[in-house]
Amino acid sequence: MTDQQMEERSAEEQPGTVKATERPTTGRAFGPPGGIPGDKSMNFGPSAKRLLARLRPHRTQVFGVILLAIASVGLSVLGPKLLGRATDIIFAGAIGKTLPAGATKEQVIGGLRARGDNRMADLLGGIDLIPGVGIDFDALRNVLLLVLGLYVGAFLLSWLQGYILNGVVQRTILDLRSEVEDKLNRLPLKYFDGAPRGELLSRVTNDIDNISTSLQQTLSQLLTSLLTVIGVVTLMFVVSPLLALIALITIPISMVLTAAIAKRSQTRFVAQWRHTGALNAEIEEAFTGHELVKVFGRQKEIEASFAKKNEDLYQAAFGAQFISGLIMPSMMFIGNLNYVVIAVIGGLRVASGTMSLGDVQAFIQYSRQFTQPLTQVASMANLLQSGVASAERVFEVLDAEEQVPDDETPAKVTEARGRVEFEHVSFSYNPDKPLITDLSLVAEPGQTVAIVGPTGAGKTTLVNLIMRFYELNGGRITLDGVDITELTRHDLRSRIGMVLQDTWLFGGTIRDNIMYGNLTATEEQMLAAAKATYVDRFVHSLPDGYDTVIDEEGSNVSAGEKQLLTIARAFLADPQLLILDEATSSVDTRTEVLVQRAMAALRSDRTSFVIAHRLSTIRDADLILVMEDGSIVEQGNHHQLLTANGAYARLYNAQFSAAVVDIDEEAAAITAPVGAPAARP
C-alpha cells in the first residue's frame, strides 16, 4: 500500500486524529502486528529448542557430525595420557642414569631406606627405571610419533566435521530465508500496515544473519565441548580418582555462576535487538523522506530522535555484552584455582610415590582441557542468547496470522466481461469504528466508474476491496457473477491493472520497468505501450534510450516521467479491469491532456475505476460515485450530478469557481450540508 493510501486509511478510521495503533502520515507505524517485541523476557528454552529443530531435515549430516566429533575428541583426549608416558620415560632415564649400574631398583630403594631417606625411596618406587640406564630414545620416539598421529588425525576429523556442519547450517539458514520470504507473501496487507519497514527489514536481514553466525560458532563448539568434558572426566578418573573428584567440584560452581550471569544478561539481549530494529526503522524513514526533512528544516529533530534511539541501543548493547562478558573471566578464575589445587596435591602424591610425574602432568593437562570447554561454553553464552533472541523475533514473523487461504477448488470466470458488483458490503479497519456499511453498486462491463469525495471518504478502500487486499466484514463482491473470494488471488489480480498516485519503479532499465506489466510481451508490444502513453517521447532524449538504468529511487527521471512509466506498464498488462488512483497527478497540464486521451483509449471495452480529486479528469465518466464517510451519497454522470446541485456540485464549484475566491467561503462551500447552495464569489 502506498503512503497516500495509508494516509487516507488513517483518515478513514478517525478523521483528524492518529492513534498509537494507526500509521501516521510520516510513514512510521506502531502497534503489535509484526512490530517491535515487548520488554518481557525471552522464552529462551522453547525458542532454542525450536531453532535446533530446524536442523531435523539434515539429521543424517548431523549424525555424521556427531560421529566425527566423537572420534576427533577421543583422539585428542588420549594425547595427554601418552605425553605423560613420554615424560615418565624422560624422567626415568634422567634418574636411572644417576644410579649405580648393575644394581636392581629394589636394592637402590632398600639402600635409601637404610640411610633414612624414605622420601627419595618413595619417589623411586613410583618410577619404572633401570639403575645405570639413561633415556630410552627409541621408546620416546615411538610415543611421540603416536601422539603426533593422534593429533593429526584429530585435526583432520575436526576439519571434516566443521565442513559438514557449515553446509548444514547454511542450508538451514537458506531454508529459513526462503520460509520467511514465502511467509511475507502470505501475510495480509494489514500486517505491513503495523510494521515499520526498517523494523521488518531488520528481522529478515540482521536477525537471520545473527542466527547464522550464532549457529555456526556455537553448534560445533558446544558439541565438541560436551564430548571433551565427557572424555576428559573419564580419563581423569582413570589417572587419579581423588584428583578427579577435586576437579569435579568446579562444575556446580561454574554452572551456578553461569546461570546467574546469563539470567541477568538475557533480557538485555532482547532489548538490544529491539532497539536495533527501532534504530533501523528510524534510519529507513529518515532517508526515505530525506527531501521532506530538508524542506521543513527538521534535521535537528531527526538527529535528536536518532541520537536517543542510538543511545538506547548503546545502553542495551553495553549492558548485554558487559554482563555476559563477565562469564569468561569468572570461569578462568575458577579454572586457575582448580589448577593450583591439582598441582599442589599432585606434587605431594608424586613425592609419596603414589603417582608418576607423567600422570600428574597428564592430569594437569586434563584439568585444563576440562575447564577450557566450560570456559568456551561460558564465552559463547552471550552469542547463543543473542542468536536465540534473534530467532524469537524471526519466529514472530513466521507465527503471524496469514491471510485467508485461497479456495482449494477455486472458481473460474467462464465469460470475462468485466462486470463488478458490490452486494451489501461492510468493512472496517477497526472493528470499533465501522467505515463502509451496506454498500451496493454495479459497474457494468466497459463502464468508467469515477470515485470522488473528500480525503478519508473511503475511495481507496473501495478499490482495495476489489483487489482483495482486505477481507470483507459482510456482503460480497462479484466479478462477472463469481464471488472474488472463490477466485485465487493470482487469478483475480491478473485481471486487474492498477496505476497509483505514488509511483513505484525498481532498479533496472526503462525497458525492464515497462515489461514488468507483462513479462511475455514482445519488443513491439512494449514499444506500442510506450508510444501510447507518450513515454517514447522523453525516452529518446535519454543517452541510452530504453536501456537507461533507473536507480532504485528513480531519481534520474522526473516525477511525471515516472508516472508515465507506470501507466505504460498498465497498458502493456492489458487488464480486464483498470484502477487509476490519481494516476495523472504528477504530470504537467499538457502531458495530462495527452495521457487522458491515451487512457480513454485504454479504458475502451474494459471496466475502469478512477479515483480523482481533480474533477476535470472524470467529466466523461459513465458513472460518478460521490463518497462521504464510507457511503455513496450520490451517483450519476457529470451532468446529472451538477443538475442535482448536491455534494458533487459543491466539490465541482469549489474547484472551478472564479479565480479569486475567499478561502473562508470556499471552505464553507465544501463543508455545507447536502442540498445547501454552493458558495459563490
C-alpha positions in Angstrom: 0.0 0.0 0.0 1.3 3.4 -0.9 1.9 6.3 1.6 -1.0 8.2 0.1 -3.3 5.1 0.7 -2.0 4.8 4.2 -2.7 8.4 4.8 -6.2 8.1 3.5 -6.8 4.9 5.5 -5.8 6.7 8.7 -8.1 9.5 7.9 -10.9 7.0 7.2 -10.6 5.4 10.6 -10.8 8.7 12.5 -10.5 11.9 10.6 -8.3 14.4 12.2 -6.6 12.1 14.7 -4.0 9.5 14.7 -3.9 6.8 17.4 -0.9 4.9 18.6 -2.0 1.9 16.7 -2.5 3.7 13.4 0.0 4.5 10.8 0.7 8.3 10.7 1.4 10.1 7.6 5.1 10.2 8.1 5.2 6.5 7.2 6.1 5.2 10.7 3.8 2.6 12.2 3.2 1.4 15.7 1.4 -1.5 17.1 1.8 -5.2 17.8 1.4 -6.8 14.3 4.9 -7.6 13.3 6.3 -4.6 15.2 8.9 -4.3 17.9 8.7 -7.0 20.5 7.9 -6.1 24.1 10.2 -5.7 27.0 9.3 -9.1 28.5 11.9 -11.7 29.0 12.6 -14.0 26.1 11.4 -17.6 26.5 14.8 -19.0 26.0 14.3 -22.7 26.3 11.4 -23.3 23.9 12.9 -20.8 21.4 16.3 -22.5 21.4 14.6 -25.9 21.1 12.6 -24.7 18.1 15.7 -23.3 16.5 17.6 -26.5 16.8 14.6 -28.4 15.5 15.1 -26.7 12.2 18.2 -28.9 11.7 15.9 -32.0 11.6 15.8 -32.2 7.8 19.6 -32.6 7.8 19.6 -35.3 10.5 21.9 -37.6 8.5 24.6 -35.0 8.2 24.1 -34.0 11.8 24.6 -37.7 12.9 27.8 -37.8 10.8 29.0 -34.6 12.5 28.4 -36.2 15.9 30.3 -39.3 15.0 33.2 -37.3 13.6 33.2 -35.1 16.8 33.3 -38.3 19.0 36.3 -39.6 17.0 38.1 -36.3 17.0 37.7 -35.7 20.7 38.6 -39.3 21.5 41.9 -38.9 19.7 42.5 -35.5 21.3 41.9 -36.7 24.9 44.3 -39.6 24.5 47.1 -37.3 23.7 47.9 -36.0 27.3 48.0 -39.6 28.6 50.5 -40.6 26.0 52.5 -37.5 26.6 52.6 -38.4 30.3 54.2 -41.7 29.2 56.8 -39.7 27.3 57.5 -37.6 30.4 57.9 -40.8 32.5 60.4 -42.2 30.0 62.5 -39.0 30.2 62.3 -38.7 34.0 63.1 -42.4 34.5 66.1 -42.1 32.2 67.4 -39.0 33.9 67.1 -40.5 37.4 68.3 -44.0 36.3 71.5 -42.7 34.8 72.5 -41.2 38.2 72.0 -44.5 40.0 74.8 -47.2 40.2 74.8 -49.6 37.2 74.3 -53.3 37.9 72.1 -52.8 41.0 68.4 -53.5 40.9 65.7 -51.0 41.6 64.8 -52.8 44.8 68.4 -52.7 46.0 68.7 -49.0 45.4 65.4 -48.3 47.2 66.5 -50.6 50.1 69.8 -48.7 50.4 67.9 -45.4 50.6 65.6 -46.6 53.3 68.6 -47.9 55.2 70.1 -44.4 55.2 66.7 -43.0 56.4 65.9 -41.3 53.0 62.4 -42.6 52.8 61.1 -39.7 50.7 63.5 -40.4 47.9 62.8 -44.1 48.2 59.1 -43.5 47.8 59.8 -41.3 44.8 61.8 -44.0 43.1 59.2 -46.6 44.0 56.7 -44.8 41.7 59.1 -44.7 38.7 59.7 -47.5 36.2 63.5 -47.3 35.8 66.7 -49.4 35.5 69.7 -48.2 37.5 72.5 -47.0 35.4 70.4 -46.8 32.2 69.6 -43.4 30.6 66.7 -42.3 28.4 65.2 -44.9 26.1 65.1 -42.7 22.9 63.5 -45.5 20.8 60.6 -45.8 23.1 60.4 -42.0 23.4 60.3 -41.6 19.6 57.6 -44.2 19.2 55.4 -42.5 21.8 55.9 -39.0 20.3 55.1 -40.3 16.8 52.0 -41.9 18.1 50.9 -38.6 19.7 51.7 -36.8 16.5 49.5 -39.2 14.6 46.7 -38.8 17.1 46.7 -35.0 16.9 46.9 -35.0 13.1 44.0 -37.5 12.9 42.0 -35.4 15.4 42.7 -32.3 13.3 41.5 -33.9 10.0 38.4 -35.3 11.6 37.6 -31.9 13.2 38.1 -30.2 9.8 35.7 -32.6 8.1 33.2 -32.1 11.0 33.4 -28.3 10.5 33.0 -28.6 6.8 29.8 -30.8 7.0 28.4 -28.7 9.8 29.0 -25.5 7.8 26.9 -26.9 5.0 24.1 -28.0 7.4 23.9 -24.5 9.0 24.0 -22.6 5.7 21.3 -24.8 4.2 19.2 -24.4 7.3 19.6 -20.6 7.0 18.8 -20.9 3.3 15.6 -22.7 4.2 14.8 -20.1 6.9 15.2 -17.2 4.5 13.0 -18.9 1.9 10.4 -19.7 4.5 10.4 -16.0 5.7 10.1 -14.8 2.1 7.2 -17.2 1.4 5.6 -16.1 4.7 5.8 -12.4 3.8 3.9 -13.2 0.6 1.2 -14.9 2.6 0.7 -12.1 5.1 -2.2 -9.8 4.8 -1.7 -6.1 4.0 -2.8 -5.1 7.5 0.3 -6.8 8.8 2.5 -4.4 6.9 0.3 -1.5 8.0 1.5 -2.1 11.5 5.2 -3.0 10.8 7.7 -0.2 10.3 9.7 -1.1 7.1 13.1 -0.7 8.8 12.0 -2.9 11.7 10.7 -5.6 9.3 13.9 -5.4 7.2 15.9 -5.8 10.4 14.1 -9.1 11.2 14.6 -10.6 7.8 18.2 -9.5 7.3 20.1 -8.6 10.5 18.3 -11.2 12.7 18.7 -14.0 10.3 22.4 -13.2 9.8 22.8 -13.2 13.5 21.1 -16.6 13.7 23.5 -17.9 11.1 26.6 -16.6 13.0 25.3 -18.0 16.3 24.6 -21.4 14.9 27.9 -21.5 13.0 30.0 -20.5 16.0 28.1 -22.3 18.8 27.0 -25.7 17.5 30.4 -27.1 16.8 31.9 -25.7 20.0 29.0 -26.9 22.1 29.2 -30.4 20.7 33.0 -30.6 21.0 33.0 -29.1 24.4 30.4 -31.6 25.7 32.3 -34.5 24.3 35.6 -33.2 25.6 34.2 -32.9 29.1 32.9 -36.5 29.0 36.2 -37.9 27.6 38.4 -35.9 29.9 36.4 -36.8 33.0 36.6 -40.4 32.1 40.4 -40.3 31.7 40.8 -38.2 34.9 39.2 -41.0 36.9 41.4 -43.5 35.2 44.5 -41.5 36.1 43.5 -40.4 39.7 40.0 -40.8 41.2 41.0 -38.4 44.1 42.1 -35.6 41.8 39.1 -36.2 39.5 36.7 -35.7 42.4 38.5 -32.4 43.4 38.3 -31.2 39.8 34.6 -32.0 39.5 33.8 -29.7 42.4 34.2 -26.8 40.0 31.3 -28.0 37.8 28.4 -27.0 40.1 30.2 -23.8 41.0 30.6 -22.9 37.3 27.0 -23.8 36.4 25.5 -21.7 39.2 27.7 -18.7 38.3 27.0 -19.0 34.6 23.2 -19.3 35.2 23.2 -16.3 37.4 25.1 -14.1 34.9 23.1 -15.4 31.9 19.8 -14.7 33.6 20.8 -11.0 34.1 22.0 -10.6 30.5 19.2 -12.5 28.8 16.6 -9.6 28.9 19.3 -7.2 27.8 19.9 -9.1 24.6 16.2 -9.0 23.8 16.4 -5.2 24.4 19.5 -4.9 22.2 17.8 -6.4 19.2 14.6 -4.5 19.9 16.5 -1.2 19.9 18.4 -2.3 16.7 15.1 -2.7 14.9 13.8 0.6 16.1 17.0 2.4 15.0 16.8 0.7 11.6 13.2 1.9 11.3 14.3 5.5 12.2 17.1 5.4 9.6 15.0 4.0 6.9 12.2 6.6 7.4 14.7 9.5 7.6 16.4 8.6 4.4 13.2 7.8 2.5 11.8 11.2 3.4 15.1 13.0 3.2 13.8 15.7 0.9 10.9 16.5 3.2 13.2 16.6 6.2 15.3 19.2 4.3 12.3 21.2 3.1 10.7 21.5 6.6 14.1 22.0 8.3 13.6 19.0 10.6 17.3 17.9 10.6 17.8 18.7 14.3 14.6 16.8 15.3 15.7 13.8 13.2 19.2 14.0 14.7 17.8 14.2 18.2 15.5 11.3 17.6 18.3 9.3 16.1 20.6 10.2 19.0 18.1 9.0 21.5 17.5 5.7 19.8 21.2 5.3 19.2 21.8 5.9 22.9 19.1 3.4 23.8 20.8 0.8 21.6 24.2 1.6 23.2 22.9 1.2 26.7 21.2 -2.1 25.9 24.2 -3.5 23.9 26.7 -2.4 26.6 24.7 -4.0 29.4 24.2 -7.2 27.4 27.8 -7.6 26.4 29.3 -6.4 29.6 27.3 -8.7 31.9 27.6 -11.7 29.6 31.3 -10.9 29.3 31.7 -11.5 33.0 31.2 -15.2 32.5 34.5 -16.0 30.8 36.8 -14.2 33.3 34.8 -15.8 36.2 35.3 -19.2 34.7 39.0 -18.6 34.1 39.4 -17.6 37.8 37.7 -20.9 38.9 39.9 -22.8 36.5 43.1 -21.3 37.8 42.1 -22.1 41.4 41.4 -25.7 40.3 44.8 -25.8 38.6 46.6 -24.7 41.8 44.9 -27.3 43.9 45.7 -30.1 41.5 49.3 -29.0 41.1 49.9 -29.0 44.9 48.1 -32.3 45.6 49.6 -33.9 42.5 53.2 -32.9 43.6 52.6 -34.4 47.0 51.4 -37.7 45.5 54.5 -37.8 43.2 56.7 -37.3 46.2 54.9 -40.1 48.1 55.3 -42.4 45.1 51.5 -42.9 44.7 51.5 -41.2 41.3 54.1 -40.8 38.5 55.3 -37.5 37.3 53.8 -38.2 33.8 50.4 -38.9 35.4 50.5 -35.6 37.2 51.4 -33.8 34.0 48.6 -35.6 32.1 46.1 -34.7 34.9 47.1 -31.1 34.8 46.6 -31.1 31.0 43.2 -32.8 31.6 42.3 -30.2 34.2 43.0 -27.5 31.6 41.1 -29.4 29.0 38.3 -29.9 31.5 37.9 -26.2 32.4 38.6 -25.0 28.8 35.3 -26.3 27.3 33.4 -25.0 30.3 35.0 -21.6 29.6 34.2 -21.8 25.9 30.6 -22.6 26.7 30.5 -19.7 29.1 32.1 -17.3 26.5 29.5 -18.5 23.9 26.6 -17.7 26.3 26.3 -14.2 25.0 26.4 -15.3 21.4 23.9 -18.1 22.0 21.5 -15.8 23.8 21.8 -13.2 21.1 21.1 -15.8 18.4 18.1 -17.2 20.2 16.8 -13.6 20.8 17.0 -13.0 17.0 15.4 -16.4 16.3 12.5 -15.4 18.5 12.0 -12.2 16.5 12.0 -14.2 13.2 9.6 -16.7 14.7 7.2 -13.9 15.5 7.1 -13.2 11.7 6.6 -16.9 10.9 3.9 -17.2 13.5 2.0 -14.1 12.3 -1.6 -14.6 11.2 -1.8 -15.2 7.5 -4.3 -14.0 5.0 -7.3 -16.3 4.3 -6.0 -19.0 2.0 -7.4 -19.4 -1.5 -10.1 -22.0 -2.0 -8.7 -25.4 -2.7 -11.1 -25.8 -5.6 -11.2 -22.2 -6.9 -13.9 -21.0 -9.3 -13.2 -19.8 -12.8 -14.7 -16.8 -14.7 -16.2 -18.5 -17.7 -17.1 -15.3 -19.5 -14.7 -12.4 -18.9 -16.9 -9.3 -19.4 -15.7 -7.1 -16.5 -18.9 -6.7 -14.6 -18.2 -5.8 -10.9 -21.0 -5.8 -8.3 -20.9 -4.8 -4.6 -23.7 -6.6 -2.7 -24.4 -5.1 0.8 -20.6 -4.8 1.5 -19.5 -3.9 5.0 -15.9 -3.2 6.0 -13.8 -1.5 8.7 -10.2 -1.4 9.6 -11.1 -1.1 13.2 -14.0 -3.2 14.5 -15.0 -0.4 16.8 -15.3 2.1 14.0 -17.3 0.9 11.0 -16.2 2.5 7.8 -18.3 1.0 4.9 -21.8 -0.3 5.8 -24.3 -2.0 3.5 -22.7 -0.6 0.3 -24.1 -1.8 -3.0 -23.2 -0.8 -6.6 -22.8 -2.2 -10.0 -20.1 -1.4 -12.6 -21.3 -2.7 -16.0 -18.8 -4.1 -18.5 -16.9 -1.3 -20.3 -18.1 1.4 -17.9 -15.7 4.0 -16.5 -16.7 4.5 -12.8 -15.2 7.6 -11.2 -15.0 7.7 -7.4 -14.8 11.2 -5.8 -15.1 12.6 -2.3 -13.1 14.2 0.4 -10.0 12.6 1.9 -10.9 9.8 4.2 -14.2 9.1 2.5 -13.2 5.5 1.6 -12.3 5.9 -2.1 -9.0 3.9 -2.0 -10.6 1.4 0.4 -13.2 0.6 -2.2 -10.6 -0.3 -4.9 -8.5 -2.2 -2.3 -11.5 -4.4 -1.6 -11.8 -5.1 -5.3 -8.2 -6.2 -5.3 -8.9 -8.3 -2.2 -6.2 -6.6 -0.2 -8.5 -6.8 2.7 -11.3 -9.3 3.6 -14.9 -8.1 3.9 -16.8 -8.0 7.2 -20.0 -8.6 5.4 -21.6 -8.9 2.0 -19.7 -9.9 -1.1 -18.1 -8.6 -4.3 -18.5 -10.4 -7.6 -16.6 -10.3 -10.9 -18.7 -11.5 -13.7 -21.1 -13.2 -11.3 -18.3 -15.0 -9.4 -17.5 -14.1 -5.8 -14.0 -12.9 -5.7 -13.3 -14.9 -2.6 -13.9 -18.0 -4.7 -11.1 -17.0 -7.1 -7.5 -17.4 -6.4 -5.8 -14.1 -5.6 -3.5 -14.6 -8.5 -6.3 -15.1 -10.9 -8.2 -12.1 -9.6 -5.3 -9.7 -9.6 -4.0 -10.9 -13.0 -7.3 -9.5 -14.4 -6.7 -6.1 -12.8 -4.3 -3.3 -13.8 -3.6 -0.6 -11.2 -1.8 2.8 -11.5 -1.3 4.6 -8.2 -0.6 8.2 -7.4 2.7 7.2 -5.7 4.8 5.6 -8.4 7.0 2.6 -7.9 9.9 1.8 -10.1 12.7 -0.8 -9.3 16.4 -0.6 -10.1 16.7 -1.6 -13.8 16.3 -0.3 -17.3 13.3 1.6 -18.6 12.5 -1.4 -20.7 12.5 -3.7 -17.7 10.1 -1.5 -15.8 7.6 -1.4 -18.6 7.9 -5.1 -19.2 7.1 -5.7 -15.6 3.4 -5.4 -16.6 3.7 -8.4 -19.0 7.0 -10.4 -18.9 5.9 -12.3 -22.0 5.3 -9.2 -24.2 7.3 -8.7 -27.3 9.5 -5.7 -28.0 6.9 -4.4 -30.5 4.2 -4.6 -27.8 6.4 -2.8 -25.3 7.1 0.0 -27.8 3.4 0.3 -28.7 2.6 0.8 -25.0 5.4 3.3 -24.6 4.1 5.3 -27.6 0.5 5.2 -26.4 1.5 6.7 -23.1 4.0 9.2 -24.6 6.9 7.5 -22.8 8.6 7.1 -26.2 8.8 10.9 -26.5 11.1 11.5 -23.5 13.0 8.2 -23.7 14.7 9.3 -26.9 16.2 12.2 -25.1 18.0 9.9 -22.7 21.5 8.8 -23.6 20.8 5.1 -23.6 17.1 5.2 -24.6 15.2 2.2 -23.3 18.4 0.8 -21.9 18.7 3.7 -19.5 19.1 2.3 -16.0 16.8 3.8 -13.3 18.2 3.7 -9.8 16.1 2.3 -7.0 14.8 5.7 -6.0 14.1 6.7 -9.6 16.0 10.0 -9.1 17.3 10.2 -12.7 13.8 10.7 -14.1 11.2 13.3 -13.2 8.1 12.6 -11.2 5.9 13.0 -14.3 8.1 10.6 -16.3 7.9 8.0 -13.6 4.1 8.3 -13.6 4.1 7.8 -17.4 6.2 4.7 -17.0 3.8 3.2 -14.5 0.9 4.0 -16.9 2.8 2.3 -19.7 3.3 -0.7 -17.5 -0.5 -1.0 -17.0 -1.1 -0.5 -20.8 1.2 -3.5 -21.5 -0.6 -5.7 -19.0 -3.9 -5.2 -21.0 -6.1 -5.9 -17.9 -9.8 -6.8 -17.8 -10.3 -4.2 -15.0 -8.4 -1.0 -14.7 -7.9 1.0 -11.5 -6.5 4.5 -11.7 -5.8 6.2 -8.4 -5.0 9.9 -9.2 -2.8 8.5 -12.0 -2.2 11.9 -13.7 -1.5 13.9 -10.5 2.3 14.1 -11.2 2.3 15.1 -14.8 2.1 18.6 -16.3 -1.1 20.0 -17.8 -0.1 19.5 -21.4 1.0 15.9 -20.7 -2.1 15.3 -18.8 -4.2 16.1 -21.8 -2.2 13.6 -23.9 -2.4 10.9 -21.1 -6.1 11.4 -20.8 -6.5 10.6 -24.5 -4.4 7.5 -24.2 -6.3 6.5 -21.0 -9.5 6.9 -22.8 -8.4 4.5 -25.5 -7.1 2.1 -22.8 -10.5 2.2 -20.9 -12.4 1.3 -24.0 -14.0 -2.2 -23.8 -12.9 -2.6 -20.2 -14.3 -1.7 -16.8 -12.4 1.1 -15.1 -12.4 2.6 -11.6 -10.9 6.1 -11.5 -10.2 7.8 -8.2 -9.9 11.5 -8.8 -9.6 14.7 -6.9 -9.4 16.9 -10.0 -12.9 16.6 -11.3 -11.9 17.8 -14.7 -10.3 14.4 -15.4 -13.6 12.4 -14.9 -16.2 14.5 -16.7 -16.7 11.8 -19.4 -17.1 9.0 -16.8 -20.1 6.8 -17.4 -20.8 6.7 -13.6 -19.6 9.0 -10.9 -19.8 7.9 -7.3 -19.6 10.5 -4.6 -18.5 9.1 -1.3 -18.6 10.5 2.2 -17.8 8.6 5.4 -17.7 5.3 3.6 -21.1 5.7 2.0 -22.1 6.6 -1.6 -24.2 9.7 -1.1 -24.7 10.4 -4.9 -24.2 8.7 -8.1 -24.8 9.5 -11.8 -23.0 11.1 -14.7 -21.4 14.6 -14.7 -24.4 16.5 -16.0 -26.9 14.6 -13.8 -24.9 15.4 -10.6 -24.4 19.0 -11.5 -28.1 19.4 -12.0 -28.8 17.7 -8.7 -26.8 20.5 -7.0 -25.6 18.3 -4.2 -22.3 17.1 -2.9 -20.7 16.7 -6.3 -21.8 20.1 -7.4 -20.3 21.6 -4.3 -17.0 19.9 -4.9 -17.1 20.9 -8.6 -17.9 24.5 -8.0 -15.2 24.8 -5.3 -12.7 23.8 -8.0 -14.0 25.8 -10.9 -15.4 28.9 -9.5 -13.8 32.3 -10.3 -10.1 32.7 -9.9 -10.4 34.9 -6.8 -12.3 33.1 -4.1 -12.4 33.9 -0.4 -10.8 30.9 1.4 -13.5 31.0 4.1 -16.3 31.0 1.6 -14.7 28.1 -0.3 -14.3 26.1 2.9 -17.9 26.8 3.8 -19.0 25.6 0.3 -17.1 22.3 0.8 -18.5 21.6 4.3 -22.0 22.9 3.8 -24.9 20.4 4.3 -26.2 18.4 1.4 -28.7 20.5 -0.6 -27.3 23.9 0.6 -26.5 26.3 -2.2 -22.8 26.4 -3.2 -20.8 29.4 -2.1 -20.1 32.0 -4.8 -17.7 34.8 -5.0 
